[in-house]
Amino acid sequence: MARPLRIEVADGVYHVTSRGLERREIVRDDRDREKWHELLATVAVRRRWRVFAWALLDNHHHLFLQTPEPNLSAGMHDLNSGYATVFNRRHGRYGPLLQGRFKAILVERDAHDWELSRYVHLNPVRAGLAARPELYPWSSCRFYLGLASPPPWLAWEQVLIRHGRRLREARRAYAAFLDEGVATPPRSPLGRVVASTVLGSAAFVEKVKAWLAGRRPDPEVPAARALAPRVEPEDAEAAVCRAFGVEAAVLRQRGRWHNEPRSVAIYLCRKWTGGTIRAIGERFGGVLGTQVTKCAAAVAAQLTRDRSLAEKVRQCEHALAKKEKSKT
């Protein structure tokens, strides 16, 4: 299974889901549900999360939250690993409980609060666990409508206040919004997610791309390739040819393992383009995928001890950064 892209930023807003292994149950009774909720409370307080909405179903859970610090992965490890340990101990089982790593979507702040909170709260209705969302006891919906006292870590007011200036007015509006969703199930707001990772306007997506550009996430992660700014392999080749004073044909010569310009071109394509290791290998003389990875790692290591090479690579990357900026 391909690894998901993690975009962790201060004050990031996320929709997060975790599912049971092979879609199996992650809770068996209300005691399990209480334990999960207790852990969520502990993590939210410890990590200073602002949880806007949550729902725990039989085989998965949803969270809609904001992280004041870039600590989503650390917090989700606390929650999911901690719960799996408690569950396994209680039920005398071994092995993983959840299916892989959690899935997180970075959300544009303020733009999707209504839709995402309703989406989370309608999940039990869609799953046939309750006739109405506020009747399901294992979500945050009842706190929105004043049917129970909310915990201090649940930032329900930040969503609800957008439905009206006064609390009573806001609750009526939110209840009507839920009624509308029950009567006519809306399309999932997650259907507009870009690269399985970002939900927001075109300007927000471009902002995320610009943020990623300076960090160069692993190009083998599908979402990273989809969000990567467009630097083409030809751009990397041209930069290498200028820096090393060679023709493009040199970069494609087969059987020359001490071909430094070709090695640098492979390194730059791995770092700066969205190409897979297979495509990069085929481009540079049919290099095997494993050799592409080793070659890029060797160049990266050599840069720390070879000043001359480091200067040439710096020149190449400066040219690529300018090229990238001109395309955004």
C-alpha positions, 0 to 999 in steps of 0.5 A, spaced: 500 500 500 502 506 498 504 511 503 500 517 505 503 524 504 503 527 511 502 535 511 503 537 518 503 545 519 502 549 525 494 551 526 493 546 520 485 543 520 484 536 518 479 531 517 482 524 519 480 517 519 482 510 521 479 504 519 479 497 522 484 492 519 480 489 513 474 493 515 473 489 522 470 492 528 474 496 532 469 496 538 465 491 541 461 494 546 460 501 550 466 499 554 471 499 548 467 506 546 468 509 553 476 507 552 477 510 545 473 517 548 477 517 554 484 516 550 481 522 545 480 526 551 487 525 553 490 526 547 486 532 545 489 536 552 496 533 551 497 535 544 493 542 545 488 539 539 482 543 538 477 538 536 471 540 532 467 534 531 468 526 532 464 520 530 466 513 533 463 507 529 463 500 529 469 499 524 472 506 523 472 513 526 472 520 524 476 526 527 475 534 524 480 538 528 485 543 528 493 542 531 496 549 534 502 545 533 505 541 527 503 534 531 498 530 528 502 524 527 504 524 534 497 525 536 494 520 532 500 515 534 498 516 541 490 515 540 491 509 535 496 505 538 494 507 545 487 504 543 489 498 540 494 496 546 488 497 550 483 493 546 488 487 545 489 487 552 482 487 554 479 482 549 486 477 549 488 478 542 494 480 538 496 483 532 494 490 529 487 493 530 487 498 525 488 498 517 495 501 516 496 509 517 491 514 518 488 518 513 489 525 513 486 531 509 489 538 510 482 543 510 482 550 508 480 554 514 473 556 515 471 554 508 468 547 510 466 547 517 459 546 516 460 541 511 465 537 514 462 537 521 455 535 518 459 530 514 462 527 520 455 527 524 451 524 519 456 518 518 452 514 524 445 515 520 449 513 513 451 507 517 444 505 519 446 506 527 441 511 528 435 515 525 438 521 527 445 524 528 444 527 535 441 520 537 447 517 536 451 517 543 458 516 540 459 523 536 460 530 538 453 532 535 449 532 541 454 537 544 452 541 538 445 541 540 445 542 547 443 535 549 449 534 553 455 538 556 461 538 552 468 537 554 473 543 554 477 540 548 471 540 544 471 547 540 464 546 538 462 553 538 467 555 533 463 551 528 456 553 531 457 560 531 457 560 524 450 558 524 447 564 528 450 570 532 446 567 538 447 560 541 439 558 540 439 561 533 445 557 531 443 551 534 436 551 530 440 553 524 445 547 525 439 542 527 435 545 520 442 543 516 442 536 519 435 535 518 436 537 510 442 532 510 438 526 513 432 528 508 437 529 502 443 526 503 449 531 500 455 529 496 461 528 501 465 534 501 471 529 500 469 528 493 473 535 492 479 533 495 486 534 491 491 528 490 487 525 496 490 530 501 488 537 500 481 540 500 480 547 499 480 553 493 485 553 488 489 558 491 489 554 497 492 548 493 497 552 490 499 555 497 500 548 499 504 546 493 508 552 494 509 550 501 511 543 499 516 546 494 521 547 499 521 541 503 521 536 497 517 530 500 518 523 497 517 523 490 514 515 491 508 518 495 503 518 490 500 525 493 507 528 493 507 527 485 501 530 484 502 536 488 509 537 486 510 543 482 512 542 475 519 541 474 520 537 468 526 532 467 528 536 461 529 542 466 534 538 470 538 535 464 539 542 461 541 545 468 546 539 469 549 540 462 550 547 463 554 546 470 558 540 467 559 543 460 557 536 457 552 534 452 545 531 453 548 525 450 553 524 456 547 523 461 544 517 457 550 513 456 550 506 458 555 502 462 558 508 465 558 508 472 563 513 474 559 518 469 558 524 474 553 528 470 548 522 469 549 521 477 547 528 478 541 528 473 538 522 476 539 525 483 536 532 481 530 528 477 529 524 484 528 530 488 525 535 483 521 532 478 514 527 479 517 522 475 518 515 478 524 511 479 522 507 473 521 512 469 528 516 471 532 509 470 529 509 463 531 516 461 538 515 463 540 509 459 536 504 462 538 504 469 534 499 474 530 502 479 534 500 485 540 503 482 536 509 481 535 509 488 542 508 490 545 513 485 541 518 488 543 516 495 550 516 493 550 523 490 547 526 496 552 523 501 558 525 496 555 533 497 557 533 504 564 532 502 565 534 495 565 542 495 566 542 488 560 537 486 556 541 491 557 548 488 555 545 481 549 542 484 547 548 488 548 552 481 543 546 478 538 547 484 538 555 483 536 554 476 531 549 477 528 553 483 527 559 478 524 555 473 519 552 478 517 559 480 516 561 473 511 555 472 507 557 479 
